[in-house]
Each structure stands twice: as C-alpha cells, then as structure tokens.
Amino acid sequence: MMLRPHRLLVLLLMLSVGRVLAGDVLLPPPGAHLDGMTPAPITVIEPHESKPLKPVEVTYQGYPLAPVLDHFLGAAWRAPDVLVTFEARDGYLSMIPSVRLTQYPVYLVYANARGADFSIETPPLNDRVPLGPWYLVWDNIAYPELRADGATYWPYQVTRFGLMAPERLRALFPPMLPEKYRDGAQLTRQYCLSCHQVNGVGGSKMPIDLAQWTTHQSFARFASWVLDPSAKNPLTTMPALAVERPATERQRMARQIYGYLRAVGALGGRN
Ligand code: HEC
C-alpha cells in the first residue's frame, strides 16, 4: 500500500523527533569499546559500601560520560531542564538532570581497574551484586558534596539510556498542580521514582503508583516506610531516604514528598 503524502510526512516527523529525543539508546557491550574514546581509571568513595565514618575507596575503569552522551544523543542532552535516563536490567530507572551531569565529573565504568570483582555487597544479606555491563559513578572525592546523596544517581547494571520526553515530565507535574509542590516533585523523582511510579512515569522495579498509595495513608505510616523501610520488612531492598543527611532534614524531605504525592493523587488519574 502506498503511503499518502501527509502520512509520510507525519511518519518522517515522528522518526526525526524520535532521533532528536533519542528516547532510548541501547549501550554497546563493554569491550566493543566506544569509538575513539580512551578508557581511564577513576577512584571514588563507593557509596554502596561506605558508611559515613568508614569510606571505602574503589578504582573503576571507564569513560567520561559527556563525550558518550554527545556521541549517541548529540547536543540535545545539554539543554537545561532535560532529564537523562539510565535504565537497569531489573527496571531501575535513574532520571538525572542534565545540569548535574554537566556540573560534576561523572563516568560510565565497566570494570574494577585493579582486577577485583566488578560487583558490590548489598544489604540486607550482603549478597554480591554484579555492576555490569555499565555503572554510573561520580567523582565524589574531588566533590565531597556529592556524598550527601549516597548511592542515589549511581545506577548499576545499566543497559540503556536516553532523554526523558517532555510529555512524560508533564505527567509528573500536571499544569493544575500549584508551584509550591516543585521541591517535593523533584525529591520524589530523585529518591523514589527509580523504582516506583507517579502517573505512569518511573521505574518498574516495584511499579506501584505512589500518589495513589499515599492518598489513603497518614503521614506517620508513609514516613515509617520512607525513613526506615527495613523496620517494615527486614529483607526489603528499598533504601531508607537520604540516610547521609541529618534526621531533621530527612523528616522535612519526607514531608515535602508526601505533600507532593497527596496533591498529585488528589488531581486523580493519569494526566
Ligand atoms: C531501590 C528501589 C526503591 C526505591 C528507590 C524506593 N523504594 Fe519504596 N519500595 C521498594 C520495594 C522493593 C518495595 C516493596 C516492599 C518490600 O520490599 O517489602 C517498596 C515499598 C514501598 C512502600 C510500601 C508499599 C506497600 O504496598 O505497602 C511505599 C509506601 C514506598 N515503597 C514508598 C517509597 C518512597 C516514597 C520512596 C522515595 C522516598 C521509595 N519508596 C523509594 C523499592 C524502592
């Protein structure tokens, strides 16, 4: 069947938008090596294995992220307000503001530079979890302020990345939502939506809709999950919210997240 010209135009437009947005890029396997780029060692304080008073340094082997993104996504990812997404094998989805990626040195690594296992020990059972094929790490030695966010924004087992489409972002912050919920929305995206969802946006590791869940819950019950999930379930893989930060700040963050989720939930349904 012949495509009518306007259909063809729409098709071409869709293809070109798809390209510019580069919704989803499948990363090549490590070893296929990224054209013309030279891997280098990078030493970090491994947030998955460190405690505030017991930092653990690890040296990984990998590439600075910026040229990799330039290569696959063009310059589009550098625009302000863009979120770059990193998706892991198990559905974990990190959505990282481009500003942060341009502000701090960040690397896509694929091996331990000293030849040790490319894996980390994770609670609660201290299982060793492989980090490959790709793992995103930050220079938190040169930039100690990055340590305040622990392992948030350090996705491992990454297989794809891309740019978050603007309409999906709008679903997280519908036009009807008052501006005062902006901080709560940002915290939710940063700390919760890698595993959970709001209005269909987020990771699929534990894809409950947090806005719907929160509508029926008191702040006390919400906070007990968020601040100390292992008290709810000792075997949970859900991390406690921002453990590196002081208790009062964690409380405040939990309130902001709760306020935002209740407000989005009250607007109802997918927007
Ligand atoms: C690394 C993934 C991950 C992140 C990040 C995460 N969670 Fe969870 N969450 C889980 C998993 C897995 C469960 C399933 C419960 C269990 O393990 O016992 C869960 C359970 C919950 C529950 C209980 C749901 C129920 O049906 O009882 C709530 C509420 C919740 N999470 C809220 C949050 C909020 C709010 C944030 C952000 C501050 C967050 N989670 C961050 C993985 C995560």
Residues whose N, C-alpha, C, O or C-beta is under 5 A from the ligand:
A	BS01	HEC	Y191 C192 S194 C195 M206 W225 V226 N233 T236 T237 M238 P239 L241
